[in-house]
């Protein structure tokens, strides 16, 4: 992999002496950064992907259909749309929270990966706190890692994008252009390529699907509380075609969410911002 892609999104060795500084700079410049290598055990990621592929292939998934009020469990195919889209995305997914239901067959490795990603996310927030300019930090109601104190809101989303069958609605895509809601998102490499990010010139750039990488991006909440110092950059998942195989694609983003009462700005708390976004994407 080259040292950078998509207009200076940095690829950073997590253990490098300058990793924290480069990570903050990449998020500030592009809203994205890539950790490669990273501290998450590759065997654990493989085990979790394998287990959930079996879950989505089974009819038992419908026994876990989510409650719209608590947002835990299984979300059937085509139940979510991007904020500014009128067409449902071509995906199904499962929401894992600290105390929510997880199928027994995949629970142990899924909980283990959840905890590992949360620990990494807290560390990355510490990096941002350390390398955010003082005139920007004054916007924070508290230090970024402290926003996570007693939070049970961080979400591990297991996504399945089925192969296309040729009968999709015109304009339907695996994930329409969107921004994330949370502080930061950690995304272990998907099983197939397809993720793209929009650069400053409005051009779509492919994000490499390297098995050894974790892609990190800033979300709307970090943008809001930093006065737009860290941009929440638009991204999408394109349909198979060209270099993308028409097979199932699995992806596992981890959304680092602050405590609901965290003040993001004069306009929003974390709770009010999340509720607004859930309504916009028709999950509530």
C-alpha positions in Angstrom: 0.0 0.0 0.0 1.3 3.5 -0.8 1.9 6.0 2.0 -1.4 7.9 1.2 -4.5 7.8 -1.0 -7.5 9.9 -1.7 -5.8 13.3 -1.5 -3.5 12.8 1.6 -5.6 10.5 3.7 -2.7 9.1 5.7 -1.8 5.4 6.1 -0.3 5.3 9.6 1.6 2.6 11.5 -0.3 2.6 14.8 3.0 2.0 16.7 5.0 4.7 15.0 6.4 7.5 17.2 4.5 10.2 15.2 1.3 8.2 14.8 -0.9 10.4 17.0 0.2 13.6 15.3 -0.3 12.2 11.8 -3.6 10.7 12.7 -5.0 14.1 13.9 -3.6 15.9 10.9 -5.2 13.4 8.5 -8.6 13.7 10.1 -8.3 17.5 10.1 -7.4 17.6 6.4 -9.6 14.9 5.0 -11.9 13.5 7.7 -10.3 10.1 7.3 -7.2 8.2 8.3 -6.0 4.5 8.0 -4.2 2.5 10.6 -2.0 -0.2 9.0 -0.8 -2.1 10.9 -3.1 -1.9 13.9 -3.4 -3.7 17.2 -6.6 -5.8 16.5 -5.8 -9.5 16.1 -6.4 -10.5 12.5 -7.6 -14.0 13.5 -10.3 -12.4 15.6 -11.6 -10.3 12.7 -11.7 -13.4 10.5 -13.6 -15.4 13.1 -16.2 -12.7 13.5 -16.8 -12.3 9.8 -17.1 -16.1 9.4 -19.6 -16.4 12.2 -21.9 -13.6 11.0 -21.9 -14.8 7.4 -23.5 -17.9 8.7 -26.0 -15.8 10.7 -27.2 -13.8 7.7 -27.6 -17.0 5.7 -29.9 -18.4 8.3 -33.6 -17.7 8.8 -33.0 -17.5 12.6 -31.9 -13.9 12.0 -35.6 -13.0 12.0 -35.9 -14.1 15.6 -33.7 -11.1 16.5 -35.6 -8.4 14.6 -35.0 -5.1 16.2 -37.2 -2.9 18.4 -37.3 0.5 16.8 -37.2 2.2 20.2 -34.0 0.6 21.3 -32.2 0.0 18.0 -30.8 -3.3 19.0 -30.8 -6.5 17.0 -31.4 -7.4 13.3 -32.5 -4.9 10.7 -33.9 -6.6 7.5 -32.9 -5.9 4.0 -33.7 -2.5 2.7 -34.8 -0.8 5.9 -32.4 2.2 5.9 -31.8 5.1 3.6 -29.2 7.8 3.6 -30.2 11.2 5.0 -30.7 12.9 1.6 -31.8 9.8 -0.4 -35.3 8.6 -1.2 -34.2 5.0 -2.0 -33.5 2.3 0.6 -29.9 0.9 0.7 -29.2 -2.6 -0.5 -28.2 -4.1 2.9 -29.2 -5.9 6.0 -27.4 -5.5 9.4 -27.3 -6.3 13.1 -26.7 -3.7 15.9 -24.6 -4.8 18.8 -24.6 -2.7 22.0 -22.8 -3.6 25.3 -25.9 -5.1 26.9 -28.0 -5.9 23.8 -28.8 -9.4 22.4 -26.2 -11.2 20.3 -26.7 -14.7 18.8 -25.0 -17.3 21.0 -23.0 -18.8 18.2 -21.2 -15.5 17.6 -21.4 -13.8 20.9 -18.0 -14.5 22.4 -15.8 -13.4 19.5 -18.2 -10.5 18.8 -18.0 -9.2 22.4 -14.2 -9.6 22.3 -13.9 -7.6 19.1 -16.4 -4.9 20.4 -14.2 -4.4 23.4 -11.0 -4.3 21.4 -12.4 -1.7 19.0 -13.8 0.4 21.9 -10.3 0.4 23.6 -8.7 1.5 20.3 -11.3 4.2 19.8 -10.7 5.6 23.2 -7.0 5.7 22.5 -7.6 7.5 19.2 -9.8 10.1 21.0 -6.9 10.7 23.3 -4.6 11.3 20.3 -7.1 13.8 19.0 -7.3 15.6 22.3 -3.5 15.8 22.5 -3.1 17.2 19.0 -6.1 19.4 18.6 -5.1 23.2 18.7 -6.0 25.0 21.9 -8.3 27.4 20.1 -10.4 24.4 18.9 -10.3 22.5 22.2 -12.0 25.4 23.8 -15.1 24.4 21.9 -15.2 21.0 23.7 -17.6 20.8 26.7 -15.1 18.3 28.2 -12.1 16.4 26.9 -12.9 14.0 24.1 -12.1 10.7 26.1 -14.2 12.1 29.0 -17.2 12.4 26.6 -17.2 8.6 26.6 -17.5 8.2 30.4 -20.3 5.8 31.4 -21.5 5.7 27.7 -23.2 2.5 26.6 -24.0 4.0 23.2 -21.1 2.9 21.1 -22.5 0.7 18.3 -20.9 -2.3 16.5 -22.8 -2.7 13.2 -22.4 -6.0 11.3 -23.4 -5.4 7.7 -24.3 -7.8 4.9 -24.6 -6.5 1.3 -26.1 -9.4 -0.7 -25.1 -10.0 -4.4 -27.2 -8.0 -6.8 -29.9 -10.1 -8.6 -30.6 -7.6 -11.4 -34.1 -6.6 -10.1 -33.0 -3.7 -8.0 -34.8 -0.4 -8.1 -33.2 2.2 -10.4 -30.7 4.2 -8.4 -30.5 1.8 -5.5 -27.0 1.2 -4.2 -25.4 -0.7 -1.3 -24.9 2.4 0.7 -25.8 5.9 -0.7 -23.6 8.9 0.0 -23.7 9.8 3.7 -21.8 11.0 6.7 -21.6 9.2 10.1 -23.4 10.4 13.2 -20.9 9.7 15.9 -17.5 11.0 17.1 -15.3 8.6 15.2 -15.9 5.4 13.2 -13.5 2.5 13.2 -13.9 0.2 10.2 -11.9 -3.0 9.9 -11.4 -3.9 6.3 -14.5 -5.3 4.5 -14.5 -8.6 2.8 -14.8 -7.0 -0.6 -13.9 -3.5 -2.0 -16.6 -0.9 -2.7 -16.0 1.8 -0.1 -15.4 5.3 -1.6 -14.8 8.7 -0.1 -15.5 12.1 -1.7 -12.4 14.3 -1.8 -12.2 18.1 -1.6 -12.8 18.4 -5.4 -16.0 16.4 -5.2 -14.4 13.4 -6.8 -15.0 9.8 -5.6 -11.9 7.9 -4.5 -11.7 4.2 -3.8 -10.6 3.2 -0.3 -8.2 0.2 -0.5 -9.6 -3.0 1.0 -6.4 -4.2 2.7 -7.0 -6.9 5.3 -4.4 -5.4 7.6 -6.1 -2.0 7.8 -8.6 -0.1 10.0 -10.1 2.9 8.3 -11.1 5.7 10.8 -13.3 8.7 10.0 -14.7 11.6 11.9 -18.5 11.8 12.3 -21.0 14.6 12.6 -20.7 14.8 16.4 -16.9 15.4 16.2 -17.5 18.0 13.5 -20.1 19.7 15.6 -18.1 19.9 18.8 -14.9 20.9 17.1 -16.5 23.8 15.2 -15.9 21.9 11.9 -12.1 21.6 12.6 -12.6 17.8 12.0 -14.8 17.4 8.9 -17.4 14.7 8.6 -16.6 13.5 5.1 -19.1 12.0 2.7 -18.6 8.4 1.8 -20.6 5.5 0.1 -20.5 1.9 -0.9 -20.9 1.3 -4.6 -22.6 -1.6 -6.3 -20.6 -4.5 -7.8 -19.3 -3.8 -11.2 -15.9 -3.1 -12.8 -13.3 -4.3 -10.3 -16.0 -5.1 -7.6 -17.1 -8.8 -7.5 -20.9 -9.4 -7.5 -20.7 -11.4 -4.3 -21.8 -10.8 -0.7 -19.9 -8.0 1.0 -19.5 -8.0 4.8 -18.4 -4.9 6.7 -18.1 -4.1 10.4 -18.0 -0.4 11.4 -17.7 0.5 15.1 -19.3 3.8 15.9 -17.8 5.6 18.9 -20.7 7.4 20.6 -20.4 9.8 23.6 -22.7 9.7 26.6 -26.2 11.0 25.7 -26.0 14.0 27.9 -22.7 15.2 26.4 -23.0 18.8 25.2 -21.8 19.0 21.6 -22.6 22.6 20.9 -25.1 25.3 21.8 -27.5 23.5 19.4 -27.1 19.9 20.4 -26.5 17.3 23.0 -25.4 13.8 21.8 -28.9 12.6 22.5 -30.8 15.2 20.5 -28.3 15.0 17.6 -28.7 11.2 17.5 -32.5 11.3 17.6 -32.6 13.8 14.8 -30.3 11.7 12.6 -32.2 8.4 13.3 -35.4 10.1 12.1 -33.7 11.4 8.9 -32.5 7.9 7.9 -35.9 6.4 8.8 -34.6 4.1 11.6 -37.0 5.8 14.0 
